[in-house]
Every structure is written in structure tokens, then in C-alpha cells.
Amino acid sequence: MFSINIPGCAHKHVRMVDRKELSFLKKLRIRFIGPKKAFSIIVNKEKGEPLDYYYGYCKKHGYFISYPQGWDRELRCPLCKIEQK
């Protein structure tokens, strides 16, 4: 599995996704319907609350994996976030 890790990102699972990692149908669903859950990780073992990661699509950079952020709980492209700094 090929992926591009994002430098300076605290979450090691936030990354850009190679197009070969996703099937054609998954790519269509992510692009036109919306984010698709990729996996969950339990961050706080005492509370047991999982942090969900999703596949998302950025028009500029392509497919990525990230977690919902901010008050709106929206997915943000990690490369766009770096470019804004």
C-alpha cells in the first residue's frame, strides 16, 4: 500500500491516498456522495472513545484520509492545510 505521509502532522494516520488503494466504486462514492469511513482508533483507553478516520476527496490534491475537525466536524485536506500556513 503506497501513501504519502504529511510532514509536521501529529496524527500518523492522516495521509494522502494512492488512487490504486481505492476501488473505482469507492472513488465514485467518496467523490460524489461524500466521505467514507476508513477505520477507527481508540485514542483514550480509559474513556474508550474511538477516533474515526474517513476517506475524503480534495479537488486540488486528490484522495486523503483524515478525521473530522472543528465545530463543523468536517474533513480537511492535509496538504491544503499545510499550504495555508
GIKA-V781990 format. One record per helix or strand. SS is the DSSP state (a for helix, b for strand). FROM is the first residue (numbers start at 0). TO is the last residue. If there is no record, write none. Layout:
ss from to
SS FROM TO
SS FROM TO
//
This chain:
ss from to
b 2 4
b 14 16
a 18 20
a 23 31
b 35 43
b 48 57
b 61 66
b 68 68
b 73 73
a 77 83
//
